[in-house]
Amino acid sequence: MHRRDNRELGPGEPVYVTNALAVFQLPHYAETRYGFHFKDTDEYASTAPFFADNRDRPYESYYRSDRMFEAETGLDHLRINKSI
């Protein structure tokens, strides 16, 4: 496991890395976004928690993405916040 301090990062460098996963902070004008690279399947995804209206809980969005984290296919239909 390897963590990095955000102040040391260059463009496109992960903020967190393991043998199975890399996490990237993604630029966005209104949300704090993170991108994920799942190394074993070579798939990409992103998440975007967004706090609005002084609410305690954020709106959460989940996306399947591409290598550049430009594509966004919504995964909200998975109901990730609900117990199975």
C-alpha positions in Angstrom: 0.0 0.0 0.0 1.3 3.5 -0.8 -0.2 6.8 0.0 0.9 10.1 -1.4 0.6 13.7 -0.1 -1.5 15.7 -2.5 1.0 18.6 -2.5 3.6 16.4 -4.1 1.4 15.2 -7.0 2.0 16.1 -10.6 -0.9 16.0 -13.2 -2.4 12.5 -13.6 -0.5 11.0 -10.6 -2.6 8.8 -8.2 -3.3 10.0 -4.7 -3.5 6.3 -3.4 -2.0 3.2 -4.9 -2.2 -0.6 -4.1 -1.5 -3.7 -6.2 -5.2 -3.8 -7.1 -6.3 -0.2 -7.2 -5.2 3.4 -8.0 -7.2 6.4 -6.9 -7.0 9.8 -8.7 -8.3 13.2 -7.7 -10.2 14.6 -10.7 -10.7 18.3 -11.5 -14.3 19.5 -11.5 -15.8 23.0 -11.0 -18.4 22.0 -8.4 -17.7 18.6 -7.0 -14.9 16.7 -5.3 -14.4 13.9 -7.7 -12.2 10.8 -7.5 -11.3 8.3 -10.3 -10.5 4.7 -9.7 -8.5 2.3 -11.8 -9.2 -1.4 -11.0 -6.0 -3.0 -12.1 -7.2 -6.6 -12.2 -10.0 -5.9 -14.7 -8.4 -2.8 -16.2 -11.7 -0.9 -15.7 -12.2 2.8 -14.7 -14.8 4.4 -12.5 -15.4 7.7 -10.7 -17.5 9.0 -7.8 -18.7 12.5 -7.0 -20.1 13.3 -3.6 -21.8 16.7 -3.7 -23.0 18.7 -0.6 -25.8 21.1 -1.3 -28.4 23.2 0.6 -26.4 22.7 3.9 -27.5 19.1 4.1 -25.7 16.6 6.3 -25.6 13.9 3.7 -24.2 14.4 0.2 -25.7 13.5 -3.1 -23.5 10.7 -4.5 -23.0 9.9 -8.1 -21.2 6.9 -9.5 -19.9 6.5 -13.0 -18.2 3.9 -15.2 -15.5 5.8 -17.0 -12.6 5.5 -19.5 -8.9 5.8 -19.1 -8.9 9.6 -19.2 -11.9 9.8 -16.9 -13.8 11.8 -19.5 -16.7 9.3 -20.2 -19.5 9.1 -17.7 -22.0 6.3 -17.7 -24.2 6.6 -14.6 -24.4 3.8 -12.2 -26.9 5.3 -9.8 -29.5 2.7 -10.7 -27.4 0.2 -8.6 -28.8 1.7 -5.3 -25.4 1.5 -3.7 -26.6 3.3 -0.5 -29.2 0.6 0.3 -28.5 -2.6 2.1 -28.9 -5.8 0.1 
